[in-house]
Structures are given as C-alpha cells and as structure tokens.
Amino acid sequence: MEKNVFFISFVGFLHLISVLGDNLIHQNVPDKRHFQVIKPVFYHNRQARGTTHIRNGTHLQDVTLYFKAFNRDFFIDLSVNKYLFSKNFIEKKIRRNNGFSIHKPKIEQSSHCFYHGSLRGFQHSIVALSTCDGIRGLISDGRVSYHIDPSPEHGPGHHKLYIEPDDPVQRRDEKLVHSSLHANATLNYLHTRDFLHRVRRELRGPYDGNSNARFIEMYIVNDQRMYERYMRQDRQVIQRSKDIVNIVSKLYNPLNIYIALVGIEIWEQDKFQIQPQANDTLERFLNYRKYSINPKHENDNAQLITGMTFRDGVVGKAIKASICTHQYSAGVSMDSRNQLIQVATTVAHELGHNLGMAHDNYSYCQCPDDKCIMAPTQGGIAPPTKWSTCSKISLAENFEIGMDYCLRNKPEKLYDGPVCGNGFVEIGEECDCGLPEDCKTRCCDARTCRLTTGAVCATGKCCDTQACVLKPRATLCRGSYEECDLPEFCNGESEYCPADVYRKNGIECGNGQSYCLNGKCKTHTGQCRLLWGPTGRVSDPICFQHLNVNGSSTGNCGYNLPTRRYTRCDKDDVMCGLLHCVHLNEKLMFWRETLSVALPASFLTKGSKTYICRSATLDVGLNMPDPGQVPDGAKCGHEKICYNHSCTSLARIPTKECPDCNNNGVCNSIGQCHCNEGFGPPFCNEPGYGGSIHSGPIKIK
C-alpha cells in the first residue's frame, strides 16, 4: 500500500557529500562560504564579559552579544531557551553489544547554555545560539543569514562568522510503499480551497494567549556515522543535536509551537541498516521508533540524523500529517555536510510534513522571503527561516481536525528559572511581553521585563494594555466554554484572570446523558459528532452489547498499539468500550482516515430491524485516549459513569467536598460554592454579587 512521503534533495555540492560519507575525523568541510574572524563580547548589566567566561561555565539568563563584521555592528539580545529540555530529558547511548547507558542530566541555571534572541534593530530577525563551548548557531536579520562557530586556531575567544552561500537545494515528491500500512493509506493533501483567504485559527504567541500554544516532545537519534564523525565523543554528538533542535525550536516559535527535547540517542553501531535509499531508511526508522523508542521513552515525534549520503540528492524524508501517531510520527534528515543550519532547516522541513504541511506552491502561496521553509526548491543567500501563508493555513487546517491532539500537554521543564522575553510572567518579573520585536504594548519594557513608568499592569487578561491600568471588577476574563465549565471574572486587584475552575465531578449534564468530569461533559452522541460530524449519533445499545464483548476490531474495550491486541469488555462495561455510531457522513471528520487502525461498519439484524454500528480505532499515540472509544464521563447506567473503560459508580469518582449552596449556586472543582447572580459566597444564602471566593464577582451594581 502507498503513503505519500516528502523528501528534500539538493543538486549542488554532491561531490562534497560523497567525500564526507564515512569520514571518521570531525573537521570543517571546505566550502565557498565567506567568513570573517571575530571576537565577540557579552554584556550583562552593561558590563562586558569575554567569551572565556562563558566557556568556563557561567551562563546568564539574559545577555547581549556584540561584535563587528562585514562592515556592520551586531547587537544581539539573548534569553535562555528554557523550553528546550523536558523534565524527563535523557541522554542514551546504545553500545555495539546492545547494552546501553542512560544519563539524566541536571541542568541548572548556571549551566544552561542555549539561547533564543533577536538582532537589535531588525524586527524579523531570528537568532538561536549555544554558548556551551564557544558560540554556535544561527543569526538571521530576516534577509541574510549567518552561521557562527568557534575558531580556536585564531586564539582564545575567536570565532568565524559565515555568510550562508547561494546553495541550490531542490525538494521533490515521491511515493513510498509500506507493506505494513492498511488499505487506502495514500496521504493526499489537496489545496482545493482558496487557503489564502481563510485562516480558521489564529496562531498566536504566549504573550497574546497561551491557550493556543502547542508543545512537541521530540526524541533525536544519531546513527553510527554521526558518532564516528565526531571522533566517537558522546559530548560532541549530544551538543550538536541540542544545537540543531534549538534552531528548529526558534523557527517554530512564530507558529506558537514549542519544541522540548525528551531524549537524545547515540548508536555505536547502527540498530538497523541505514540505506542510501531514503525511503528504506525511513521505513526502518519508523519500525525502530514503534518498538524500541515509544514503549520506553514518551515522545510526540522522533527524528533520525544520519551521516549517510542518500541517493538522488535526497537529504530528508517524512510522512505527511502523521504527528502524534505511534506508527508514523518521525522523519530522517541527512547531515553529511557538517553545516548546522542546513540540517536544522531540513529537520524543520521534515517536521513540517509531519504536521501536515505540503510544499509551497508560489502560484498561490505567499512568502515574506525569496523562499520559505517548506519550499520545493531552496536557494538564495539565506537558508529559509520563515513560513509561507500556505504552511500556516495547512497547519491551522490540520489542527482543526484534531492533529494537535497530543500537543496540548505542556511538558514540565528541566530548567525552571525565569527568562525575560519568553512571554510568560515568572517569579522576579513584573511583566513579559515577549522579545522586543514581538512586544505590542507600551506598558512593559521588553528588555527588562519591568513595567514602564506610570504603568500599573502590562500583560494579564485583566489589564487594559492600552491604558496600562486594571480592568474594572466583575469584567469577564474567561468565559465558560461548555456546560461543566464556570466563568471567571476580574477582581479589580490583579491583572491576572483567576485560575480556571469548573463544576465539581459527578454533576449531571448533557441532558442527562453524562456527568461532569474534570470540567467536561462528554456523551456518546457528542463523541459521535466529533468523529463524524453533525449527523453523528450513538448507535442502538445492541451494537455495544453484541460487539464489544468480542475483543476485536469490530468491538472492544481498548486497543494496544504496540502489541496490536484488542481487549474484551466485561458485560457490565460494554457501554464504555468502542464507540458505535450512526451517521450520514462517510468521511471521518476528526483525525485522518489514513491514520486509523480500523474503520469497521457492522450491521446487526434483530427480527425485521437492522442496526448500523460504525466505529473507528485511531492511532493517536500511546499517551492519549483513543477518540474512537467512549469518552470518560459518559453515562452508562443509573448514577454510573464511564471511567477508564469501566462502568463505575459515581461514588468512586474523586471529587471535592462542598458546602450546601442553598439551591442558589453550584459546587466548583475546588470545593467552593459558585453563586448565581444576586447571591454571595461562600454559601449563596445572602444577597451578593455572584461567583465564588475564587472566581471573582459576576456583577457589581
């Protein structure tokens, strides 16, 4: 069966690649890039510091880097990229005898050396640098890109600053046969609508609103060639992997996507045969991820970096619209040229395909530069650092059908110190409106994260960011998005909206078809509509009773992706297993049919009546509940609720004890009464302004 896969190829400098194939020595490859030798200086609190201080292990949260090159001054404002490492980040080495070692580093404030930043005076600049052992990384003013590397041969603290050359790179499309794929698995993404005039979801940064932020937990694998190229030095291979992902993360930040490393793996000996045919290597890496990475190390996406020179000029390959899946969320990228920015943009491109982006077609795609990251051909003096309108809209389209299902959980950070410029107000900061070029309020000094003169507030939802004053008490700051949610209001004392709370677990909802559970009201029919559109509704109970006891693709209480085994439902739990629906829309509206494990349709006859039982088992990864199963919270009997595929008594569902609200309010998730308008907390038995002690007043007369 076929899947569409996308790969990158380049037609220039192939002679260099063939030379580099199995080179055991880590050396700079001769190229035609222009460079100048510089000696950068760091400034912190207006005090100059040489790069030798950085090399000795003192890494500050916020610094300014200065140097002069190519007849211009470079002032670069940097802040630590504290989202680069998840709390569970590991460094893993697999030895020739299949033994392995795992190291869990502790990255403290003084040793975190990966930065994001901007070039002062250039609104669209992009900077991603590391200072771990000298300075390495990408500097782009928005039009011209530079690559900086240490140059110890010129003396302590010296570096080379390269201007990236005109290096034609062509990306082509190809179809790849996967023998393990299910039928009709060709992934086609056709631009059938005028995407340039229809963006369904605005992509915003953390300063504007973090509810739309997505987080990709990435796992990087380096093959044997990469290990040998860096003289079999684990530290160098790991450092390069971090540098690559630090750049990729910066490229994705404008899309409100944050990339966190969950692991870096090194092979002393290849775990499978790396082939010069990129499609073969990708297929084998997909299998390796399924059976050797996913069961042991949670991730949303994995990328293989290889020193193999692929045939036909291919430099990367990935399957489109596969993010989050257990089977296909991965890509392979070639790093045979020793050029950090090149491989970083390749990884960014392949991850873009995983996220559902197609190649740019400039007959209708708009790009702020000559080429964008998803360009079918890449050339010009700067490697691509921007996203086209088509890429942004493709991303929004894919997120609308649920392809961000696993990207909403914000990973815990390994390093948790405050960082000015990341858009999140943290301990020690008065405000944080993002980097200077992103800050759109006059209330906050983006360089210091301090309020400007006369400002009372700057960034919260209860702050009037035009006047820099608090919004009035009882101003709605977070509405209730569904039946089990509760609204929050400004209290007139803080710029921040109160924390989100909701109705307590176990309150009946959904016209008696569900119970509130963790702020959500999910019913059998509601889930059918999520999957199949507005015509969807739950099938007759006979479908659940006859099919879910089978433990097969047509009925079950769960599917184990790694073992490919279905679990039978006990008789009492059949209404909490595979969801059976009736619908008029033949097309799955959530996720992609091509990424489903099974889409069975059963027809049961009882007497003269035929019952339709349509269902879906979806590959959404190992760590998220399958939307094709009955959701937790759905009603399965009198005072019984579906919970982990079991029809459970309400009395067994964890909930907060609450006082009597005197029929003038409801209990919330933190055990307080949320009073109706006209009654006051804490017990809703006296006149008042409504709301709860926590949520703020509903109305002030």
N, C-alpha and C positions, 0 to 999 in steps of 0.2 A: 504494500500500500504506500501511498505517497504523502509526503508532507512538503509544503513549500519551505525552503530554508533560504537564508540570505547569507551572503558572504562578501567579503571585501577582497579585492585583488588590486595589485599595482603592477604597472607595466614598466616602470623605471627602476633602475638600480638593482636589477635581478642578479647582475654579476657580483655585486657586493654580498647579496644574501647567500649565494652558493658558496662563497668563500667562508662565511660565518658558520655554516651548518653545525659542526661538532667541535668548534674551537674550544679547547679546554682553558684557555687563558682569557681572563677578563681584561679587555683592552678597549680603548676608544677606536671605533672604526673610522678610517679616513673617509672624509666626505667633503662636500663643497660648501658647507655652511660657513658663513663669515662669522668670526668671533673676535671679541676684544677681551683682553685680560683686565680684570677689575679687582679692587679690594674693597668690598662693601663694609659699611659701618652700620651698626644697630644703634638706635636711640630709644631710651626709655626714660620718661620723666625729664626729657631734654638733656640727658646725659649720654654721651657717646660711649659705645662699647664695641670693641673689636670682635670679629668672629671667633677668635680664640676662646673668648669667654663662653660662647655658645658651644664650642667643641668640647669644653671642659665640663659640660653637663648642666649648665644653668640656663633653663629655657623659661622665658617670661610669657605671661598670658597675652599681653598686648605690647607690641613693639613696632617701631618704624625702621625700615631698612632704606639706606641711602647709598647710591653710587652714581657715577657719571660714566656714560658710554654712548658711542655712536652720536656724539655731539648733542647729548641731551641729559638732563638730570632725571633720575628716577627716585621718587619718594614713594615708598610702598608701605601702606598701613596694614599690619598683620594681626590676626587674632587666632588663638588656638582653635583648631577644629576638634572640639571635644566630642563630636558625634562619630568620630572615625572608628572608635572601638566600643563594642558592646561589652557589657559586664562579664559575659561568658566567653570573651575572646580567648582563643588558644593558638599556640604555635605547635604544629605537629610535624614530626619527621618520621617517614617510613623507610626503614633500612632494607638492605638487599635481602636479608633473611626473613623479611616480612615482620620483623619486630618493629616496634615504634616507640617514640617518646613524645610526651605531651607536656608543654610548658605553658603555664597560665601566668603571664606577666602581670605585675602590679605597676600600673603607670601612674606615677604621682605627678603633682603639679610641676615640679622642677624638672621632670624628665620627659614631659610631653613635648614633642618637637615637630608637630605637623600643623601647618598654618593655612588659613584661607585669608584672602585680603583683596585689596584694590590698589591700583596705581593712582596716586593723587592727581586730580585734575582730569581724569578720564572716566566719565560716567559709566561706560560699558566695559570697563576693564575687568579682567579675571586673573587672579593670582592664586596659585596653590604651590606652596613651598614646604620643604622639610629643612630643619636645621640640626639634624641629629649628628651629623659628622660633616660639617661644612653645609653649604646651601645647595639644594637641588630642587628643580621643579619648573613650573610654567609661569611665565609673566606675559600677559597679553594686554595691550592697550585698547583692544576692541577691533583693531585692524591688523596690527603687526604683532607676531608672537615671538617670544624669546625663550631660550632654554638656558638655565644656569646650572653649572656643575663646578665642584671644587677643582682647583688646578694646583696641587701641592708642588709640582715641579717648578712653579714660579715663585714659591716661597709661602710661608705661613699666611693664612687668611686670603690668599689669592684665589680667584675664580675665573672661569671662562663664561662669557655671555655670548650665546649664539643667536643669530637671526635665523629663523627657520627658512629653508630654501624653497624654491618652487619645485615641488616633488610630486609629479602627477601620480595619483592613486585612483584606480578605477574599481568600482564595486559593481558586480553583476549578480543576476539572479540565477538560481539553479534549483531543480527539484531533486530531492534525496529520498531514496526508498528505505523505509524502516520495516523490517519484516515483523517486528513486534507490534506495529501500530494496528488499531482496529480499522474496520472498513470505512470508506468515505472520509479519510482523515486528511485530505488535502486542505491546507490552510490557505484560503484566498481572502485577501482584504482588498476590496474594490472601492475606489473612490467614485461612488455612484451619486453623491450629492455635492452640492456646492459648499465644500467644507470651509472655504474662506469667509463665508458669511454666517456661519453657525457654530459658535462655541457654546456648548451646553453647560460647561462648568468652568468657572474662573480658577486659574491656577495661581494661588497667592502664597506669599512667603509668611514666615512665622509672625512678623510684626503685625500684618493685617489680620491674621486669624489662623490659628494653628489647627482648627478643626479639619482643614483640608490637607494637612501635611501627610505625606506617605513616607514610610521607612522601609528600606530594603536591607535585609540582613544578608550579607554576601560572604561567600566562602571562596577563597582563592587557592588553586592548586598549581604548583610549579613542577614541570616534568624533569627528567634526568638531565636533559640538555641544559636547562636553566641552572640546575645545581652545579654541573661541571663547568659551565661558562664562568661562574663566579667562584672558581677555584675551590669548589666544594665547601664554601664558607656559608654556613646557615645564616649568619647575621646579615650578610650582604644580600642574599636572596630574599629574606624576610623584609629587609629595609626597602628593596626595590618594589616588592609587592605593595607595601604600605604607601610608597610614593605614587604608584600607579593609581591606587584606589583613592588616595587623597585628591588627585587631579580629577578623576571620574566624579567624585562626590561634588566637587566645586562646579563641574559642568552641569550637574543635575539640580543644584540648588535653585536656579531660577524657575524650575518646574515645581518647586515646593516638594522636592524629593530628597531625602537624606539617606546616605548610604553608610551603614555601620558594618565594620568587619567583625564576623563571628569566628573566623578561623583562617589561617594560612598553613598550607600543607606543602611539604617538600618531599620529593622522591629521590632517594639514592639510586634507585633502579625503577624504570617505568613499570607501572602496575598493569598496563596493557600496551600493546604495540602501537606506538604513535606512527601513523601512516602519512605519507606525503599527500594522500587524498584527504582533504579536509573533512569531507562528509563522513568517511570511515572513522576518522578520529573523533568527530563529534558524536557519532552513534555510540562508540565505545565509552566515551566520557559520560554520556547520558546514563548508560548502564552502571558505570562506576559510581556515579552520584547516587543512583537509586539504591544500590545495595551496600555501598561502603561509606558513604558520607551521610545521607539523610537519616538512617536509623541511629547514628551516633552523635551527629552534630546538627542541631536545628539550623536551617537556613531557608531563605526565600529564593536564592539564586546562587549558582556556582559558576565560576569562570576558570577555565584551564589556560594557563600561559605556557606556551611551548616554544622551544628553540628550533623546532622542525621547520624546514622550508617547504611550505605546501606547493603543490603543483599548480600550474596555470595562473600563477601570480596571486593566488588566494592568500589573504592574511587574516581572515576571521570568518566564523560561521556560527549561526544560531538559528533556532526555530522561532518563528514569529508568534506573538500573542500566547506565550507559554509561561509567563511569570506565575509564581506561586505553586505551579504543578509539581507533583512528585516525579513525574516521568520526563518532563521536557524543559524545565526552567534552568537552562545552562547555555554556555557558549564557549567557543575556543578562539583564542587570539594568538597570533604568531609574534614573537619578539626576537627576531633573528638579526635585527639591525642595531641593537643597543641604543635605541633612541626612545627615551622615556615618554615624551609627548606623543610620539607616533603610536606606541602600544596603548597608551591611556585613551586616546581618541578611538582606537579600534575597539577596546573593551566597552567604551561608552556607546559606540555604534551598535555592537552586538547586543548589549543590554537593552538598547532602544528597540531592537527587533523583538526581544523577549517581552517587552512592554507593549508590543503591538504596533510599533511604528514601521511604516514602509519607507522605501527610498523616496527621496524628494523628486518630484516632477515639476520642474520650474516653468512649465507652461501654465500652472495654476498655483504653485507653492511660492510663497514669498519668504526670502531670506535676507536678514539685515547685512550679511556679508556676501562675498562672492560665492562662497559655498557654506553649507551648514553641516552639522554632524551627521545627518542621515543622507547626505548627498550620494548619488550613484557614482559620481566621479569627484575626486578631491584634488584640488590644485590651488595655485596661488601661493603667495609668500607666507601665509599664516595657516597652520592647521586649523580645522574648524573648531570653534568654541561656542557657537550659537545654535539655536533650534529654529527651524522653519515654522511657518504657520501650520503647515500640514502635520508636522510632528506633534505640535501642541494639540491640535484638534484630534488627531488619531489617538493621542493619549487620553484626552477627555472622553472620546467615544468609547474607548476600551474600559475606562473606569466606570462609565455609566452602566455597562453590562456586568459589572462586578469583578473586573480583572484586577482590582486593587484589594481583593478580599482579604489577603494576608498582610497587606501593607499598612494597616491602620494601627497595629500594636506598636507603640513606641518602645524600642528596646532600652533597657537600663544601660546607662553609660558606665564604662570602666573608670573614666576620669570625670569627676562631677564638680569641678571648680567653676566659678563664674567666668564668663567670657563676654566682654563687651563687643557688640556687633553681631551677635547671633540671633537677635530678635526676641530673646526670652529674658525677662527681667529676673535676675537671680540675686542671691544674697550679696550685699555690698553695692548694688546698682540702684539708682533712683529711677532709671528708665532704660530702655534698649529698643531703638527703632531700626535695628539692622545696621549694615555697613553704611558709611556716609553717602555713597551713591544711591542707596535704596531708601534712605530715611526721607519721609514725606511730611514730617511735622516740624514746626518751628519750636515745639515745646521741649525737645530733647537734643542735647549735644551728642551727636552720634560718636564722636571721638572719645568722649569721657564717660558716656552713659550717666551724665548728671543733668538735672533739669536746668533749662535756661533761666535767665534772670526773670523773675516775676511769675514763672510757671508753677502751678500747683500740682499738675499731673501731666502725663505725656502719652501713655500708651494703652491704658486699660479701656475696657468697653464702657466703663462708667466715667470716662474722661471725654470732655468736649475738646478734641485735639485741634480745633480751630482757635478756640479762646484759651486753651490750656487751663481750664477750670473743671471742677467736678460737675457731673450732670446732676439734676435735682433728684432728691429722694423719691422712690417709687417709679423711677424710669425703668421700663422693661429692658433688661440687658441679655436675657437668654429665654426665648420662648419655649413652650412645651412642644416638642416635635411629634409626640404621639400621645395616646391615651394614658399611658402609665408614667409619663414624664410630668414634671412640675416646673412652672416658670420661676425665674429668679429676677430680682429687682435691685437696682442700686440703693444703697443705704444712705447716701449723702455724705459718707465719711471716707470712703475708699474709692480709688479709681478702678478697682477690680470687681468684676461680677462675682457674687458668691459662688462657691463650688457647686457643681451640678448634682442635684439630688432628685429623687423620683419617688413615686408611690411605693409603699413597702411591698415586699414579696407576698403573693397569695391573694391580693385583691382581685376580684373577678373583673374581667374586661372582655372586649371583643364580642359584645352581645351574648355573653355567657359561654363563649367558645374557648376561652383562655383565662389564664391568671397572670397578673403582673409578675414578671421575673426579671430582676436586675434592670428595671426601667423599660422593659419591652413587653409588648403584648403581641404574641405570635400565635396564629391559629393555623389549622390545617389548610383552610381555604386561602388565607393570606399568603402562605408559603407557596401554594399552587400558583397564585397570581404573580409572585416574584419570579417563579421559574418560567411560566408560560404566558404571562401577560394577563390583561384584564378579563379574558374569558375563562380563565382557570378557576376551578373549584374542586373541592375534595371529592373523591370517588365514594361510592357506597361502602359502608363498613365491611361488606362481604369481601372486597378486594384485600383489605388488611387481614381479615380472619383466615382467608384461604391461602394467601400468598406469602405473608411474612413469616409463617412458621416453616417455610421451605428452606431458608438459608441459601438462597440462590440469587441470581441477578434479577429475577422477577419479584422477589420478596425476601426481606431480611431485616436484621436489626444491626446493620453496620457492615462495612467492607474494609478489610485490612489491605491497604495498598501494597506494602512490602511482600506479604505472603500470598496476596491475591485470593484471600478466602473470605467468604461471607459467614456471618453469624446468624443463627436461627433465633427468632423471637420466641420467648415463652408465650403461652397462650394469653396470659394476662397483660402482656406488653405489646401486643400486635399493633395497637393504635399509636405506638411510639417508635415504630421502625421505619422502613422505607415508605415514603410518601406516595400515595396513588392519587392521580388527578384525572379530571375530565376537562378538556379544553378544545377550542376551535382552531387555535394557532398551532400549526405543525412545527414551528420553529422554536427552539429553546431561546428564551429572552434573557436569561441570566447565564453568564459564563459563555463558553463556546461549545457547540455540539461536538466539534472535532476533538475537544479535550475531555469528553465524557468517557467513563469506563463502560457504561451501558445505558441504553435508552429503550428499555423494553416496553412493549404495549401488550397487555393481556386482555382477553375477552372471556368473561365468565358468564355462563348461562344457568339460570335457575328458573325452572318452569318455562314460561314463554318469554322471559325477560333476559336481556343481555346487558351485562355490566362492563363498562370500559374502565380499565385500570392502566393508566400511563404513568411512567416513573422515570427517574434519572439518577444515575450514580455518577458523581462528578469528581474529577481529580483536582482538588484544591490544596494539595499538600498534606503533610502528616499532622500539622499542628492546628488545623482549623476544622470545625464541624462541617460535614458534607451538607450543603443546602438541599440536596435531594432527600434527606431524611426529615422526619417530622421534627420540628424545632422544639427545643426545651421551652416549657411554658404552656404548650397546647393542652387543652383539656382532654382527658382520656377516661373520665368517669366522674361520679359524684364526689366532689372535693378531692379529685385526683388529678395529678399534673405530670406531663412527660418530663423526665429529667434523666439525662444520660441513657436514653433508650429504655427506660424503665417507667412504668406507670406507678407513680409514687404518691403516697398520701400527702396532702398539703401540710400536715403536722410535722413532716420530716424535712420540709424545706427551710433552710436557715433564714431567719428574719429578725428584725429588731423589735423588742418590746416597746409598746407605745401607750401613752396615757389615753384616757377617754377624751375624744374630741367633741363630745356632746352633740353629735349629728350636724355640726357646723364646720366640718373640715375633714381631712383625711390624714392618715398617718404617713409620714415620709420614711425614706430609707435609712435615716439616722435616728429614728425613734422620736421625732417631734411631730406635733400637730401642725399641718399646713391649713390655715383657717380660710374660710370663704370671706369674700369682701364684706366688711361690716362687723366682723368679729376679730378679736385679737388673740394672739398666742399668749401663754403657752397652751391653754385648754379650750380656746374658742368659745368660752362661756360668758364673755363680757364684750361690750362694744369695742371695736378697734379697726385697724387698717388692713386686716387680712394678712395672708402669708404666714411665714413661720419665723421663729427666732433667727434661723439661719438664712432664709431666702430673701429677707427684706420685705417691706410693706408693699401691698398691691396698689393702694391708692391713698393719697393724702388729700383730705377735704380742705 
